[in-house]
Amino acid sequence: MRFAHIVPPTSPAPRLVVVREEECAFVGDLFAGAPETLDALIAGGEELLDRVRESSASAAWRPLASPVFAPAILTPPVILAIGLNYAAHSGELGLKTDATPTVFALWPNSLSSHEATTTWPRSLSESVDYEAELGVLIGRPARDVAEDSALDHVWGYTVVNDITARDIQFSEAQWSRCKSFDGFTPTGPFVVTADEIPDPQSLHIWTVVDGRTVQDATTGQMVRPVSTLIAHLSRSVTLLPGTLISTGSPGGAGYSRDPQIFLRDRSTVTVGVDGIGELTTHCRILD
């Protein structure tokens, strides 16, 4: 199944919809007590998802016409990001892929949505870069899980743009701040349930900046697949339902190009993962 949060014109609060082709239905209208957010749907476990799936057969479907989207997940317990998980990206940044994954947290204020505008002050950074990433949402708590069962804990997948202020990234020992400006973690617009993605390592992933394709790869090029990342993270911490893991970006970053390509005032960047969707962000630099 495919889900999204949209903001109806009659309400400022995002509502969860189930999506099929060019139609959607409000999940909260399917039955009494139905979840209004993806966060609540994930927390309800497989039983609640099964009920939503069964009830959607008789839903009041309506056109998905120019909706205002909200982030794919609204209040994740944590956003964990993986760095240097594609060899081409590590090499182009001049950084070494370590023996264990590079892990850092993204702050919740950075979450943004499809077709939203992300702004930042010119005085803070003029070296802002894009990074297309596959996002993984945890469904069942994962604690010290084995690699061969790690994907059983995945609820679904989404698209993430891990926007990064490169000058700040290379001036500090940690990477959270440079990637956590307000609006620097667009997600969505859709979340696809895990049963729709039998192999998360066989997905085409790409980025287009101002009409130019700048990243074009496959998730099969990850240094460590999704199952390995979940197993590794779960050894030291319980991954709670709703946890978002951003799994790293392929080669083609703007920082490493000659000449460099950074996101400019009025740039439009679209990142996508085939089978999940396209995520577009509009950029404004404030003087």
C-alpha positions, 0 to 999 in steps of 0.5 A: 500500500501507498500512504501520504500526509496531506493538508486539507484546505479546511484544516491546518492539521495533516491527515493520512491518506491511502493512495492508489494511482491518481486517487486517495482516501482519508484513512481516518474516515475508513472506520471508527478510531482509524488512525489520522497519521502514519505515526499512529498507523505504524504504532498500531502494528500489523493488525491495524494495517490489515484493517486499513487494507481491508477497509480501503476496498470500500473507501470513498476515493477522490482525485489526488489533485494538487495536494499540499503534502506534509512530511512522510512521517510527522514525529519519528522517535529519531531520524538516523542517517548513514554516511559514506554508504556508497563507495562512489560518494565516499571517494568523491568527498575524499573520505574513507568508508570505515569498518563500521557505518558512519551514523549521525542523528538529524534533528526533527526541525529539519523535516520538510515535505514534497513541493515545500520551500527550504530557506537558509541565510547566505551568511551561513552557507553558500555551499548547500548540496543535495543527496538522494537517499532511500528512507527506511521506516521501522515497524516492529521494535528491533533489538539485536536482530540478525541480518537475515531477519532485519527486514522483517522489522521494516514497515515501509520505505520513502524518499529522503533528500539529505540536504547538506551545508558542505562548508559547515560539514567540513569545518566541524567534527560532527555532521548533525548541524550541517544537515539539520537546518530547518527544512534540510530533510525533505521526505515523501511524498509517499511511504510504500509498505514493505511488501511492495518493495521485496528487495530494497537493494534493487531500486533506481535512485536519482537526482535532478537539479534545475533540469539536469540529472546529477545522480543516477545509481542503484541502491544495490551499490550500497556498501552495507545493505538495509538489512546490515544497517538495521542489524548494526544499529539494533545491537546498541539501541532498540529501534522503535516503531516510526524510526526513520533511517536515511541510508546514504547517498550515491555518487554525484554530489555537487560538492565534488563536481568540476565546476561544483554545483550547489543549490542556488536561490530559486533552485529546484531539486527533485530526488527519486527512488523508482517504485516509491516516488519523486520528492521535489524541494524549492530553494530560497537563499535569504540575504 
